[in-house]
Amino acid sequence: MQRRTLIALAALAATVSAPALAQSGDIKIAHVYSKTGPLEAYGKQTQVGLMMGLNYATGGTMTVNGRKITVIEKDDQGKPDLGKSLLAAAYSDDKADLAVGPTSSGVALAMLPVAEEYKKILLVEPAVADSITGDKWNKYIFRTGRNSSQDAISNAVAVDKEGVSVATLAQDYAFGRDGVKAFKDALKKAKIVHEEYAPTTTTDFTAGAQRLFDALKDKPGRKVIFIIWAGAGNPFKIADLDLKRHGIEIATGGNILPAMAAYKNLPGMEGATYYYFGIPKNPVNEALVAAHYKEFKSPPDFFTAGGFSAAMAIVTALKKTNGDTATSKLINTMEGMSFDTPKGKMTFRKEDHQAMQSMYHFKIKNDPAFAWGVPELVREIKPEEMQVPIRNKR
């Protein structure tokens, strides 16, 4: 009798301790991003922001409920096949509990099925293409980064008026094409008269610019070239080709500070941005700006805020689960979850796990104190003002 009781107790102890053991040890986060490659500048900012955010959200301890957070870095070089294999290795070989990344939309689309195969969360930051939380989405995908529709709807605020003719210039891959599609969908009054797509490696925009001019020059009313561009190359060089002679202006979204050096020559240019360090007024942004100035003697940039936001989402969820990294618990916790970020409050929409967030309508000012064109806030465009389409097939 006593032996049977001992066996029963041992069995009970095993069942009790098994889940506890499963949730002991480090919380492993894989960060798959463009450490090198065409989007290297964006990727490095995201990594800095992610580490700063994890430090801030955990009060400097890098632990949640006694479990240490470790980050495993993987360089996808902006290559979809490489990103796919690195994510699979992170989940299987490194036993990552969840992953963050990538930088490129093309890489992200290749990685989505891997998260589904391994039944592990992939928190997309900062890849933008709508299809990531649209028709290519699965339930393991969450995104703190903005999507093309959020970019497009907020940028439409600046140009969507009766009598406005718009020509678009974008990169010929997922980011550019999804961006233009979303922008067209968001326009209710202005008319798109031409779409120009250029290879991501383009440095000479003369031929494309000529087609844009030809499409716009004879149109009545306001004429706008809307640019959607990421990475190398400077499409804003087309401003040197005497646009004003034809009454043509340029509009665009926000970008990293080095790219916004080109905006200095375009004072008064309007658009909408995801983030600029001087715009949001909240304690989390103040903490990010202070930490970044302390470490780098410079302000945080566009994608630094994104990495920080991803970290805030992860730690908020882990605190709610008491450090439990079981995927089902994390999904249940994160669906509909609100969390603080440098941009203020974000909320993961239940239907597609896209973070609903504010965007900022700006007008560029040439301030001699800064090496870039300064985006001055016209107004904050709040999440509830943007009818962001649900594009998945859930």
Backbone torsions as a table, in degrees:
resi	resn	phi	psi	omega
1	MET	NA	-45.7	-178.7
2	GLN	-64.3	-39.8	-179.7
3	ARG	-64.0	-41.5	179.8
4	ARG	-62.8	-38.8	179.1
5	THR	-64.0	-42.8	179.6
6	LEU	-62.8	-41.2	178.6
7	ILE	-63.1	-44.1	179.6
8	ALA	-61.5	-42.9	178.9
9	LEU	-64.6	-39.7	179.1
10	ALA	-63.6	-41.7	178.5
11	ALA	-63.3	-42.1	178.7
12	LEU	-62.8	-43.5	179.5
13	ALA	-61.1	-39.0	-179.8
14	ALA	-64.1	-41.8	-179.0
15	THR	-70.1	-32.6	179.5
16	VAL	-73.5	-41.3	-173.6
17	SER	-81.3	-21.4	-177.4
18	ALA	-58.3	-52.0	178.3
19	PRO	-64.0	-36.3	179.9
20	ALA	-61.4	-42.5	178.9
21	LEU	-64.6	-38.5	-178.8
22	ALA	-61.7	-28.7	-177.0
23	GLN	-105.6	16.2	175.7
24	SER	-95.1	174.2	-179.2
25	GLY	80.7	-175.2	-175.5
26	ASP	-69.0	150.0	167.5
27	ILE	-88.2	115.1	-174.7
28	LYS	-99.8	121.3	178.0
29	ILE	-114.7	120.6	175.4
30	ALA	-90.0	130.1	174.8
31	HIS	-112.4	106.1	179.8
32	VAL	-100.5	115.6	-173.6
33	TYR	-155.3	172.3	-179.9
34	SER	-82.7	81.9	175.9
35	LYS	-69.9	-29.2	171.7
36	THR	-133.2	173.1	179.7
37	GLY	104.9	-175.4	-173.3
38	PRO	-64.5	-24.4	-178.8
39	LEU	-108.4	26.1	-177.3
40	GLU	-54.5	-42.3	-177.9
41	ALA	-60.4	-40.7	179.9
42	TYR	-67.9	-45.1	-177.2
43	GLY	-61.0	-43.1	-178.6
44	LYS	-65.7	-38.1	176.2
45	GLN	-62.6	-43.0	-179.8
46	THR	-59.8	-42.2	-179.4
47	GLN	-63.4	-44.5	177.7
48	VAL	-59.6	-46.5	-179.3
49	GLY	-64.0	-40.3	179.6
50	LEU	-61.0	-46.4	-178.4
51	MET	-68.3	-40.9	177.8
52	MET	-64.2	-39.6	-179.7
53	GLY	-67.2	-41.9	177.9
54	LEU	-62.7	-40.9	178.5
55	ASN	-63.2	-46.5	-179.1
56	TYR	-65.2	-46.8	-174.5
57	ALA	-67.3	-25.8	179.9
58	THR	-99.3	11.1	179.6
59	GLY	63.5	31.2	177.5
60	GLY	83.8	0.8	-175.8
61	THR	-91.4	-22.3	-173.8
62	MET	55.1	32.6	176.2
63	THR	-135.6	152.4	171.7
64	VAL	-132.1	122.0	-179.7
65	ASN	52.6	41.0	177.3
66	GLY	83.0	-5.3	180.0
67	ARG	-98.2	128.1	-178.4
68	LYS	-77.0	139.2	176.3
69	ILE	-93.3	124.8	173.2
70	THR	-119.3	142.0	-179.3
71	VAL	-113.3	125.6	178.8
72	ILE	-103.1	119.3	-177.5
73	GLU	-92.0	136.9	177.9
74	LYS	-132.9	131.2	-178.4
75	ASP	-98.9	108.2	-179.5
76	ASP	-84.3	-8.1	177.8
77	GLN	57.6	14.0	-177.5
78	GLY	77.5	15.7	-177.0
79	LYS	-106.7	118.6	-176.0
80	PRO	-55.1	-46.5	-178.2
81	ASP	-63.9	-38.5	179.4
82	LEU	-67.5	-44.5	178.3
83	GLY	-57.9	-41.9	179.9
84	LYS	-61.6	-47.2	-178.4
85	SER	-70.9	-35.0	178.3
86	LEU	-65.8	-38.8	178.9
87	LEU	-67.4	-41.3	177.5
88	ALA	-60.7	-41.9	178.8
89	ALA	-66.4	-37.3	179.6
90	ALA	-63.2	-44.6	-179.9
91	TYR	-70.2	-42.6	-172.6
92	SER	-87.7	-53.2	-174.8
93	ASP	-81.4	-44.4	-177.4
94	ASP	-84.8	-10.3	-179.5
95	LYS	57.7	40.0	177.6
96	ALA	-63.9	137.5	179.0
97	ASP	-76.4	-33.6	176.8
98	LEU	-159.0	168.7	-178.7
99	ALA	-131.9	156.0	176.4
100	VAL	-124.9	145.9	176.5
101	GLY	126.9	-171.8	-7.3
102	PRO	-99.0	-168.3	-178.2
103	THR	-83.3	-42.1	-174.9
104	SER	-91.2	138.9	177.1
105	SER	-64.8	-38.3	178.7
106	GLY	-61.8	-40.9	177.5
107	VAL	-67.0	-42.2	-179.4
108	ALA	-57.8	-45.6	-178.0
109	LEU	-62.2	-33.2	177.0
110	ALA	-72.2	-27.1	-175.7
111	MET	-85.5	-22.6	-174.1
112	LEU	-55.8	-45.6	-179.7
113	PRO	-65.7	-24.3	179.7
114	VAL	-67.7	-42.1	177.5
115	ALA	-60.6	-40.4	179.6
116	GLU	-67.8	-40.3	-179.6
117	GLU	-62.9	-43.0	-177.3
118	TYR	-90.8	-3.4	179.6
119	LYS	53.8	48.0	178.4
120	LYS	-129.6	150.2	-178.2
121	ILE	-72.3	136.6	167.1
122	LEU	-117.6	113.9	177.6
123	LEU	-92.8	106.2	-173.8
124	VAL	-78.0	123.3	177.8
125	GLU	-159.7	117.9	6.7
126	PRO	-112.3	13.0	-175.3
127	ALA	-49.6	139.1	-162.6
128	VAL	-108.6	-26.7	-169.4
129	ALA	-49.1	134.6	-179.6
130	ASP	-56.0	-36.2	-174.5
131	SER	-62.7	-19.4	179.4
132	ILE	-62.5	-42.3	173.7
133	THR	-108.4	21.6	178.6
134	GLY	-113.7	-123.2	-172.3
135	ASP	-72.8	-13.2	177.5
136	LYS	-98.3	2.6	-172.6
137	TRP	-72.6	153.7	166.4
138	ASN	-140.4	170.5	-168.4
139	LYS	-68.3	-10.0	179.8
140	TYR	-89.3	-1.7	-176.6
141	ILE	-99.1	125.5	170.0
142	PHE	-123.0	155.6	178.4
143	ARG	-141.3	123.4	172.1
144	THR	-88.2	-29.6	177.2
145	GLY	-62.4	156.1	176.5
146	ARG	-74.3	158.9	175.1
147	ASN	-105.3	173.9	-177.0
148	SER	-59.3	-35.7	-179.8
149	SER	-65.8	-40.6	178.2
150	GLN	-64.1	-42.3	174.0
151	ASP	-57.8	-49.5	-172.6
152	ALA	-67.7	-46.4	-177.7
153	ILE	-62.9	-42.0	-179.7
154	SER	-70.4	-36.8	178.4
155	ASN	-72.1	-28.2	177.4
156	ALA	-62.1	-28.1	178.4
157	VAL	-54.2	-37.2	-174.8
158	ALA	-76.9	-25.6	-172.2
159	VAL	-125.6	-8.1	-171.5
160	ASP	-82.5	81.5	178.6
161	LYS	-133.8	155.4	178.7
162	GLU	-57.3	139.6	175.2
163	GLY	82.9	5.1	179.6
164	VAL	-94.8	130.3	174.8
165	SER	-104.8	132.6	-175.3
166	VAL	-125.7	133.3	169.1
167	ALA	-116.6	141.5	-176.6
168	THR	-110.1	145.9	173.6
169	LEU	-126.7	120.0	-175.7
170	ALA	-145.6	164.3	176.2
171	GLN	-75.8	145.1	-175.9
172	ASP	-87.3	67.3	170.7
173	TYR	-160.4	-176.1	-168.9
174	ALA	-49.8	-45.2	-177.7
175	PHE	-59.9	-48.5	-177.3
176	GLY	-70.1	-46.6	-176.9
177	ARG	-68.9	-41.6	175.8
178	ASP	-63.8	-37.3	-179.9
179	GLY	-63.7	-44.6	179.7
180	VAL	-66.6	-43.1	179.1
181	LYS	-58.3	-46.6	-179.5
182	ALA	-65.2	-38.1	179.2
183	PHE	-64.3	-44.6	177.7
184	LYS	-60.5	-43.3	-179.9
185	ASP	-63.2	-31.3	-176.0
186	ALA	-80.1	-23.5	-178.9
187	LEU	-75.4	127.7	179.7
188	LYS	-110.7	-24.3	-174.5
189	LYS	-120.6	-46.2	179.6
190	ALA	-68.1	157.1	-178.0
191	LYS	-115.7	131.7	173.4
192	ILE	-81.9	123.9	-178.2
193	VAL	-108.9	-14.2	179.7
194	HIS	-163.8	143.8	173.2
195	GLU	-121.1	124.9	179.4
196	GLU	-116.8	123.5	177.9
197	TYR	-115.5	134.8	-179.2
198	ALA	-126.6	149.9	176.6
199	PRO	-57.4	150.3	-177.6
200	THR	-62.2	-20.4	-177.5
201	THR	-92.0	5.2	-175.3
202	THR	-60.7	133.2	172.9
203	THR	-120.3	-25.6	178.4
204	ASP	-107.3	111.8	-175.1
205	PHE	-100.1	11.3	-172.1
206	THR	-59.4	-49.3	-176.3
207	ALA	-63.8	-44.5	178.6
208	GLY	-63.4	-39.9	-179.8
209	ALA	-62.5	-38.4	-179.7
210	GLN	-63.6	-40.2	178.0
211	ARG	-66.0	-37.0	177.6
212	LEU	-64.6	-45.5	179.2
213	PHE	-60.4	-46.4	-176.8
214	ASP	-60.6	-35.3	-179.3
215	ALA	-72.9	-26.5	-172.7
216	LEU	-106.0	-29.8	-163.2
217	LYS	-58.3	-33.3	-176.9
218	ASP	-96.3	5.2	-179.4
219	LYS	-77.4	143.3	175.2
220	PRO	-77.6	164.3	174.0
221	GLY	75.1	-162.5	-177.1
222	ARG	-72.9	136.8	-176.9
223	LYS	-126.7	126.5	-171.9
224	VAL	-132.0	134.0	166.7
225	ILE	-100.1	117.7	179.4
226	PHE	-100.4	121.7	-174.4
227	ILE	-105.7	130.4	173.4
228	ILE	-121.4	108.1	-173.4
229	TRP	-146.1	146.1	177.4
230	ALA	-141.0	144.8	174.9
231	GLY	87.1	-150.7	-173.3
232	ALA	-70.9	171.2	-178.7
233	GLY	85.2	147.7	-178.6
234	ASN	-126.9	87.9	-179.0
235	PRO	-65.4	-15.3	-179.2
236	PHE	-72.4	-6.7	174.2
237	LYS	-60.3	-22.5	-179.3
238	ILE	-62.8	-17.6	176.9
239	ALA	-65.3	-21.9	-180.0
240	ASP	-74.6	-11.2	-174.5
241	LEU	-91.3	31.3	173.6
242	ASP	58.8	54.6	177.6
243	LEU	-62.0	-37.0	-172.7
244	LYS	-62.6	-27.7	179.6
245	ARG	-59.7	-30.1	179.1
246	HIS	-101.1	6.2	-179.5
247	GLY	68.3	28.4	-178.0
248	ILE	-100.1	135.9	176.7
249	GLU	-118.0	165.4	179.2
250	ILE	-110.9	141.8	172.2
251	ALA	-132.1	151.1	179.3
252	THR	-163.4	171.5	175.0
253	GLY	-87.7	-173.8	179.0
254	GLY	-74.4	173.6	-179.9
255	ASN	-161.3	-177.1	176.8
256	ILE	-72.0	157.8	-173.3
257	LEU	-58.8	-43.2	178.6
258	PRO	-59.6	-38.5	178.8
259	ALA	-68.5	-29.9	-178.2
260	MET	-78.4	-0.3	171.4
261	ALA	-61.4	-33.7	178.7
262	ALA	-66.9	-21.5	-179.0
263	TYR	-73.9	-19.1	-177.6
264	LYS	-57.4	-31.8	-178.5
265	ASN	-83.9	3.8	-176.4
266	LEU	-126.2	52.4	-179.9
267	PRO	-59.6	140.1	-178.6
268	GLY	91.9	-12.7	178.7
269	MET	-61.4	136.2	-179.1
270	GLU	-108.5	158.7	176.0
271	GLY	178.2	-165.1	176.5
272	ALA	-136.7	143.4	-177.0
273	THR	-125.8	156.4	176.5
274	TYR	-75.4	-39.6	-176.4
275	TYR	-163.3	141.7	164.5
276	TYR	-145.1	131.5	-168.2
277	PHE	-55.2	-27.6	-176.7
278	GLY	-86.5	-2.5	-173.4
279	ILE	-92.2	-58.3	-174.9
280	PRO	-69.6	139.7	178.7
281	LYS	-116.0	96.0	178.0
282	ASN	-160.5	161.5	-175.5
283	PRO	-61.7	-35.0	-178.5
284	VAL	-67.1	-43.1	177.8
285	ASN	-65.4	-39.1	177.3
286	GLU	-59.8	-40.5	179.5
287	ALA	-66.1	-43.0	178.8
288	LEU	-63.0	-48.3	-178.1
289	VAL	-61.0	-44.8	-179.6
290	ALA	-63.0	-45.4	-178.9
291	ALA	-64.3	-39.5	-177.9
292	HIS	-69.9	-42.9	176.7
293	TYR	-61.5	-38.7	-178.4
294	LYS	-64.4	-43.0	-175.3
295	GLU	-84.6	-37.1	-171.6
296	PHE	-117.9	-3.9	-177.9
297	LYS	58.8	31.2	179.7
298	SER	-153.5	161.7	-179.4
299	PRO	-76.2	156.7	174.0
300	PRO	-68.3	153.7	-175.3
301	ASP	-110.3	-175.8	-176.4
302	PHE	-47.6	-54.6	-173.8
303	PHE	-86.2	-16.4	173.2
304	THR	-62.6	-43.4	178.2
305	ALA	-61.9	-36.0	178.9
306	GLY	-65.2	-46.1	177.5
307	GLY	-60.5	-40.9	178.9
308	PHE	-62.4	-41.9	179.7
309	SER	-63.8	-41.1	177.8
310	ALA	-60.2	-42.3	178.7
311	ALA	-63.3	-41.3	179.6
312	MET	-63.0	-39.2	178.7
313	ALA	-64.9	-44.8	-178.0
314	ILE	-62.5	-49.7	-175.9
315	VAL	-69.4	-37.4	175.7
316	THR	-57.7	-45.0	180.0
317	ALA	-66.2	-44.3	-178.5
318	LEU	-65.1	-35.3	177.0
319	LYS	-66.2	-37.2	179.4
320	LYS	-69.0	-29.8	179.3
321	THR	-94.8	7.1	-176.7
322	ASN	57.1	38.4	176.5
323	GLY	83.9	3.1	178.9
324	ASP	-76.3	123.8	-177.0
325	THR	-102.4	13.6	176.0
326	ALA	-57.4	128.5	-173.8
327	THR	-57.0	-43.5	-178.0
328	SER	-61.6	-39.5	178.9
329	LYS	-66.7	-42.1	-179.8
330	LEU	-63.7	-43.0	179.6
331	ILE	-61.9	-47.6	179.5
332	ASN	-60.0	-36.1	-179.0
333	THR	-73.3	-40.7	-171.9
334	MET	-81.2	-26.4	178.6
335	GLU	-64.4	117.5	-179.0
336	GLY	81.6	1.4	-176.6
337	MET	-73.6	135.6	172.4
338	SER	-101.0	147.5	-179.2
339	PHE	-153.0	152.1	-178.7
340	ASP	-82.9	144.5	178.9
341	THR	-143.6	173.6	175.2
342	PRO	-61.0	-17.6	178.2
343	LYS	-94.1	4.2	-172.9
344	GLY	100.1	-156.4	-175.6
345	LYS	-78.3	135.0	170.1
346	MET	-118.2	155.8	177.7
347	THR	-138.0	129.2	175.0
348	PHE	-74.9	117.2	178.4
349	ARG	-67.3	133.1	-175.1
350	LYS	-61.1	-37.0	-171.3
351	GLU	-68.6	-35.1	-175.8
352	ASP	-140.2	5.2	175.6
353	HIS	64.1	20.7	174.4
354	GLN	-80.9	132.6	177.9
355	ALA	-73.7	118.6	175.8
356	MET	-82.9	131.4	-168.5
357	GLN	-155.9	162.2	177.1
358	SER	-74.4	153.6	169.2
359	MET	-126.8	168.0	-171.5
360	TYR	-129.7	114.9	175.7
361	HIS	-75.3	125.3	-175.6
362	PHE	-127.3	166.1	169.7
363	LYS	-133.3	132.6	-174.7
364	ILE	-77.0	134.9	175.7
365	LYS	-119.9	136.7	175.5
366	ASN	-90.0	100.5	-179.1
367	ASP	-106.8	118.5	-177.3
368	PRO	-58.5	-20.1	-178.6
369	ALA	-73.4	-14.2	-177.0
370	PHE	-122.4	147.2	-179.1
371	ALA	-80.0	-5.5	-178.3
372	TRP	-124.9	163.3	172.8
373	GLY	-69.8	127.0	-174.0
374	VAL	-86.8	121.4	176.4
375	PRO	-80.3	106.5	177.7
376	GLU	-86.6	135.4	-176.2
377	LEU	-66.4	125.0	169.1
378	VAL	-88.4	-52.3	171.6
379	ARG	-166.4	154.2	174.6
380	GLU	-79.5	129.8	176.7
381	ILE	-99.8	107.9	-171.2
382	LYS	-79.9	156.8	-176.8
383	PRO	-53.0	-40.5	-175.8
384	GLU	-69.9	-15.2	177.4
385	GLU	-82.4	-19.1	-174.8
386	MET	-101.7	116.3	177.7
387	GLN	-84.6	78.2	-176.8
388	VAL	-76.5	119.0	-175.8
389	PRO	-62.7	146.8	170.2
390	ILE	-93.9	113.1	-170.3
391	ARG	-107.9	1.3	-178.9
392	ASN	-83.7	175.7	-177.1
393	LYS	-112.8	33.8	-175.2
394	ARG	-63.6	NA	NA
